[in-house]
Amino acid sequence: MTQARIERLLANASSMQKQIAKSLSDLVRFKTENPVNNCDIQLYLKEALQNSGLRVQLHNPGSKALALTSSFGSGRKGLILYGHADVVPAGDLRKWRYPPFSGKRIRDRIYGRGAADMKAGVAALLHTYKLLYESEIELEGKLEFVSVLDEENWQKTPIGKGTSDWLLATRRLTGKACVMGEPTGTSNICIGERGDLWIKLTSRGTPGHGSDPVYEQNACVKLFKCIDEINESNRNGITPPKEIRSLVDGSYKVIGQSKKTKLLEHYSMNVGVVSGGPMINMIPEICKAEIAFCIPHGSTWQKLDGNIRKILNKPNYKNITLHPAFPGEPQTNPTYTSPKSKITEALQSAVKTIQGGQPILFVSESTSDANVFRVRGVETCVYGPNAIQPELIHGYNEAASIRETMLALKVYLVMVANYLGVKS
């Protein structure tokens, strides 16, 4: 009887293509560039949920990035369906084939900023949650839906930065497991992310006339040499934990990187912002650089921080100081959910049921709110429509596949039943 009800639910989902496409297009039309200055998209989601008879709460963590939560069911087992509705800035509007907040549909694709990251995932999770409630299938646990507005750039809350952390810390979310709809491709499941460390280096020197410089004493030159040494000293290979070691090797194909880069097995370093003196013909008094590091599995940001400070303690770098790039912004260590965890196995089984074939478990080169959830003790997997293509996800002409969004919806339905269980 239970299996028959799930099959009927999947059949209902198959007839929802027009509804899914409309929801995705509607969501893209909301201009939710981070920082978001209104909660209109959350009100849209609230209305959609309330129309199904669900109870919804809006939460104010101290900024305009209001969070939305809803839940039904009860029991010790709890599962969170997570989405973020904020997007990165659209950039130069002239470079878009279609206006970035038009939600334009061309055959199978909806175009616009945030279509892939991650409004397609939000649409699929929203309808998963609604369908399960409307079907009156009694789950053996509590199902929660959450939408936040500050994943792309955390906003301030009463306990620090990041709405997701605040929701978990204040028990507004209580599930023991979570699935996030970030783009992974529908044949891939992300079970781990690297950590990060963001720093600012400031080099100071003696100002003077540019016609009489001592090259090595220039504040900018000193800083550039220091940055080079930091980079070279932190490129040694780091061995991932045994439990996920074999997954790392297979992750390169999913993230679109060559194994030769060893990207997932050493610190990576991006010099994002550099500023120096006021004029070309003056010896600069000060030079600053903001640098973002990613931390591989097998290490910590604290260890990297110690390595950097050892270099700065050298006599030739005595005039260079280190500070957090954004004071109060938390640094994160790499995290992963066990490949043998119940949520991983429930999601793997669901993918096999809907698509056939064994999904690829992988670890990501970037970070997400999944790290926040895992640190709070919530076993978290990331699975969503649209493959990882950085040039499209945060680039111009971002788009999401309606077909893949439908496929993800079906996987989510089976995954929830697998994880929570269904009362007969």
N, C-alpha and C positions, 0 to 999 in steps of 0.2 A: 504493500500500500504506500509506504513512504517513498520508494523508488518511483512509483507511478506518479506521485504528486510532484516530485522533482522534475520528472520528464515533462509533465504538463506545464510546469513553470518555465522550462527551457523552450517549450513550444510557444508559450506566450511571449517570451523574450525575442524569439525569431521574427515575430510580427511587428516589432517595435522600431524598425529602421527609420521611418519618417520621424517618429517621436524623438529618437536619439539624435538624429541629425539636427532637428530643430533645437533641442536642448543645447547641444554643443555650439551651434551658431549663436543662440541667445547669449550663452556664457561669454563667448569671444567678444561680443558687442560691448560688454561692460569694460570700460577703460580702467583697468586695475593695475596700472603701473605702480611698482613699489617706490616710495611709500604711498599707500592707498589713502586718499583723503575723504573717502565716504564708505558706507557699508551697503550700497545699493545691491551689489551682487549677493550679499548674504540675505538681504530681504527677499530677493528672487528665490533663493534656495529655501528660505523659510516658508514662503507661500506654497512652493511646490510640495514640500513635506506636509504642511498643514492641510493641503487639499486632499491628501491621502489619509488624514485623520491622525497624523503623528504629532506628538508634542515636541516643541523646539525651544531651545534657549539661546539667547544672544548674550555674550560675555564681553565686558569691557576691561581689558587688562591694563588700561591706563593710556591708551592711544586711540587713534581712529581705526586701528586694525582690529575691529570687532571680530570675535570668533563665534562660530555657530556650532552647537552640539544637539544631538537628538539620540534617543535610545529607546529600545523596547526589549521585553524579555527580562529574565532574572536568573540568578544562579551564580555559582562560584566561577564558572567559566565565562570569560568575557572576551569579545573580539571588537577591535576598532577598525572602521573603514575610514581612512584618512585622505583628505585632499587639501591642496592649497589653491586659492583662487587669485592670488596676486601673480603678476608677471614682471619680467624685466622691461625696461624702457624700449619703445619701438624704434628709437633712433631716427635716422634720416627718412622722412616719410616719402621722399622722391624715389627711394630705392625699392619700394614695395610694389609688386605687380598689382596688388589690390590694396585698398586702404586697410591698415593693420587692425582696425576695430570694426570691420564691416561684417565679419563672419561669412564671407562669400563662399558659396558652394560651387565647386566645379567637379562634376561627376562624383567620385568617391571621397573627395577631400573638402574639408572646411579650412579656409585660409584665415590667418590672423595671428597677432601676437598672443602667445599663450595657448594656441590651439593644441599643440603637442605637450607643452610643459605648463600646467598639466590639466587644462580644462577638459580634454578628452577623458582623462582619468576621472575627473570630478563627475562628468556626465554619466560614465559607466557605473561608478560607485553609487551615485545618487539613485539611479534607476534599479540597481541591485537591491539597495536598502528598501526602496518603496515597494518593489515587487514582492519581496519576502514578507513585508508587513501586510500588504493587501491580500496576499494569498492565504493568510491566516494559518500558515504552517507554524507549528509551535516548536521553537528552537529550544534546545536543552542548555540555554545560557543567554547571556545578555549581548545584544548587538548594538554598537554605537556608531554614529556617523559624525564626522567632524570636518569643518572647513575653516582654515585659517587664512589670514591676509598678510602674513609677513615671513613666508619661508625664504623668499629670494633675498631679503635683507631684514634681519630680526629687528623688531621695535622694542622699546623699553617697556618693562613690566614692573610691578611692585617687588619682584624677587630678582630682577636682572634683565636679561635680554631674551626674547623669543617667546611667542604666545604658546607654542606647543609645550615648552618646559613648564610654563605657568599653569596650563590646564592640567598637566599631570601632577605637579607638585600640590595643587589645591584640590585634587581628587575630583575635578570636573570631568575627567576621563579616568576610568578605572579598569579597563580591559587588560588582560594579561598577555594579549597578542595583538598585532596590528598588521594590516596590509595597506601599503601606500600605492596610489595609482600613478606614480611618476613613470615616464616613458622608459621601457626596457626592451620593447619588442615582445610579442605575445608568445614567443618560444623560449624566453629567458626569464630567470628569476634572480634578482639581486639580493644576496643575503649579507653583504658587508660593504662598508664604505671606509675610505681612508679618513684620517683626522686632519686637522689643520692648525697652523700657527701663523698669525699675522703680526708682523713687527714693523717698527719704524727705526731706521738708523739715522743718526745725525752726526755729521762730521763738521768740526770747527777748525778754522785756520786764521791766518792774519791777513786782513785785507790790504790791498795795495794797488799800485798802477800796473796795468796789464803789460806794459812794455818791459818790465823788469821782474818776470816771474821766476820762481824756483819750482820747476814742474812737480817734483815729488812732494813738495809741501802744500800744493794746491788742495783745498778741502774736497773738491770734487774728485780729483785723481786718487786721493787717499781712500775715499769711500768706494770708488770703482774697484780698486785693488782689493779692498776688504771683501767686497761682494764676491769677487772672483774666488778668493781664498775660501770663503764660506761654502760656495758652490762646489769647489773641487774637493773639499775635505768631507763633504757629506754625500758623496756619490758611491760609497761602498755598498755592496749588496746586503740586504737585510732578509733573513729567513722568516717566512710567514709561519704562524702557528701550525702545528702538525695537522690539526683537524681540517684546515682549509688549504693546505699547501698544494694539493693536486688541483684545486679549483682555480687557483691563481693562474696557472699555466693556460687553462682554457678560457680565461677571462679576456685575454688580449683581443681575440677575434670579435667578441661581443662589443667591446668598447672602441673597436676600430683602430687598434694600435698594433704595431709589430712587436713580436716577442723580443726582438733584438733591443728594443728600447729599455727593457727591464723597468718600465715606468712604475709598476706595482710593487717593485722590490727595492726601491731606494727613495730617499726624499726627493721631491721635485720642488723647484723654486721659481717663482715668477716675480720679477722686478716690475711692479705695476705702475708706480708713480715715482718720478725723480724731479727734484727742484734744486736750483743752485743760485748763483749770484745774480745781481740786478742788471749788470751790463757786460757786454762782450769784452770791453777793454779794462775791466777791473778783476783783480784777483779775488775770488769769492771768499767771504768770511764764513759761509755756512753752506752745506749741501745736505739734502735729505732724500731718503729713499723709503718707500713703503713696499714691503716684500711679503708675498703670500707663499707659505710652504704647505705641501701636503705630506702627511705622515703615513708611511706604509704599515701594514699589519706586521707585528713583530717589534715595533718601536713605540715611542710615546713622544708627545710634544715636549714634555719635560726633559727628555734626553736630548732632543735636538736643541732646545734652549740652552742646555748646559754646554753642548758642543760649540754653539755660537759664542757664548760668553768666554770660553777658553781662548778663542781666536781674538776676541776684543781685548783680552788681558795682555796681549803682546805689546811691547813698547812702541812699535810703529803705529799702533792703532789706539794710543792712549787718549786721543782727542775725539774718538768716536763713541757715542753712547747709544744704548738700546732701550726702546720703550715699546709698549703695546701699540699697534697701529691705531686701535680704537679702544681707549681705556674703558674698562668695564665689560668689554666684549669677551665672552668666554671662549677659550680655546678648546678644541676637541681632540680626543684620541680616537684612533681607528676602532671600530666595533664590528662585530658580526653576530649573526644568529646561527646556531648550530645547524648543519645540514640535516641532522637527525631530529630536530625539534618538531613538535606536533604541527606548528603552523607551516613550516617548510614542507613537510610531508603532505599536509592537507592541500597546499597549493600545487605541489608537484602532481598529485593524483588528479586534481581538477583539470590541469592543463592536459594531461594524458587522456582524460575522459572526453574532453571537448575537441582536442586537436589530434590526439594520437601522437606517439613518439615521446621520448624522454626530454623534458625541458632542460636547458643548460643552467646550472647554478653558477653565479659569478660574483666577483667583488668589483666594485666600481672605483674608478680613479678619483672621483669627486666625493663631496660630502652632501648630506641632506638632513632633514629632520629625523631620519631613521636613527642617526647616532644619538639624538636627544632621547628618543623613546627607549633605545637599548640601555642607555646609562640609567634610566629610571626603572629598569627591570622588565621592560615590555619586549617580548620576542617579536622582531619586526622583519618583514620581507617587503621588497619593492617589486611590484609587477604592474605593468600598464601598457596600453596601446602605444604604438609608434616606436620605431627603433631609435637607438641612441645615435643621433647625428648632430653634433654640436653646431655645425654650420647652419642647420635648419632649426634646431630647437631654440637657440638664442639668436639666430641670424635673421636675415630678411626673408620674406615669403614663407614664414613658418606655416605649417599645415598639419592637419591630423586626418587619419583615415577613418571614415565612418565604419567600414567593414571591420577594421581592427578594434574599434570601440565596441562594436556589437560582440565581437569574439571575447573581449575582456569581460564584458557584462556576464556572459554565460559562464566563463571560468570563475568569476567571483561568486556567482550563485551556487555552483557546486562546491567551491572552496568553503563557503560559510557552512553549508550542510555537513561537509566533511569534518570541519573543525569543531563546531558547536554540537553537532548531532541534532537529529530531528525526532521528536516524540511521535510514536506511531498512533 
